[in-house]
Amino acid sequence: MIWLTIASSAPGKQGHLDAKAGEAFRTGEGSSATALLLDEKGTVGKLYKAETTPHMFVVNGTGRVVYQGAIDDKPSADEADIKGARNYVREALDATLANKDVKDFQTKSYGCSVKY
């Protein structure tokens, strides 16, 4: 399994990362990402129609998007809310790894808007 984080913020915009800051973010924030793609022109973000940070996508082994949307059903930054949250991404990954259809293919993502 590969976890790719994509930073689609343009230079001079909120959330923009250069290579050094991007690697520090990937390794220093407790991320489990395999790699970080710096998408300064927003090419990949726009291709997937990413609207928020984060906007999660699960892609199966054949390259098909099998889930897109929020991480979970609690649009909150409060860590206490995580315990009772329904984790959509985990459900999508579990279903995909078991060769099953993802029950809820799409949910509404939440967070700050992507600054293309």
N, C-alpha and C positions, 0 to 999 in steps of 0.2 A: 504494500500500500504506500502511496506517495501523498504527502500533504504539501501542496504548493500554495504559498501565500503570495498574493499579487497586490502590489502597492501602485495604484493607478493615479495618484495625485500628481498634478503637474508641478514643475519647478515654480517656486514662489507661492504655491497654494498650501493651505493647511494639510498636513499629513504627508507632504513630500519627503522622501528619503533619498539621500545619495547612497552610494555603495557602502561606505563605511558605517553610516547611521543605520542602513538597512540590515547589515550583518549584526550590528550590535543589538538591534531590535529583535531579530530572529533568534539570537542565542541568549540574550539577556532578559527577556520578558517572560521566561518560562514557556516559550512556544515549543511545540512539538513539530513544527514545520520542517519538512525535508529540505526545502529550498525557498528562496524569496525571489520573485521576479519583479524588477523595477520597470514599471510600465508608464513612464513619464508622459507619453503621448496619449495614453488611455486606450490604445488599440485593443488590448485584450479585454479590459473592463467594459468598453463599449460593445465589443463583439458579444459578450455574455449579458449585456444590459444590466451590469451591476449598478445599483442605485445608492447603497448605503455601505458604511464600514461598521461591522462586517456585512457582507452579503455572501452567503455560503452556497457553494455548488458541490454536488457529489457527482463525479463522472465515473461511469463503469469501465470495465476493461476494454470495451469496444469503442470507447470515446463518446458514448451517449450520456447527456446530462440526465440523471435519474432523480435528482432533487435540486431545488433552488429555493432560497429564502432565508429565514431566521435560523439562528442556532437553536433557539428554544422558544417556548411559549410565554416567557416572562420578559417583556421589554423593559428591563431594569438593569442598572449597573450595580445594584446592591448584591454583594456576594451571598447574603442570607437568602435571597430569592432562588439561588441555583438549586438548593436541595429539593424544592418542591416543583421544579420546572420539568416539563416534558422536553427532552432533548431530541429535536427533529433530526439533527445531523447524525447522532448515534444510531437512531432508528433506521435512517437511510443507509448508513454504512453496514449495519447488521443485516438488513434485508439484502443488500447488494452482495455482500460476501456469502450469503446463504443462497444466492441465485434466485431470490424472490423479488416480486415487484415491490416498489416503495409505496406504502399506503397513501401518504400525503405527498404527492410529487412537488407541490409548490405551496409555500406559506409567504406571508408578508414579512420582508426583512425590516429590521429596525436599527437605528443608529444614526450617526451623522451622514450627511449626503457625501457622495464621492465628489471631490473637487478636481474635475477634469481640466 
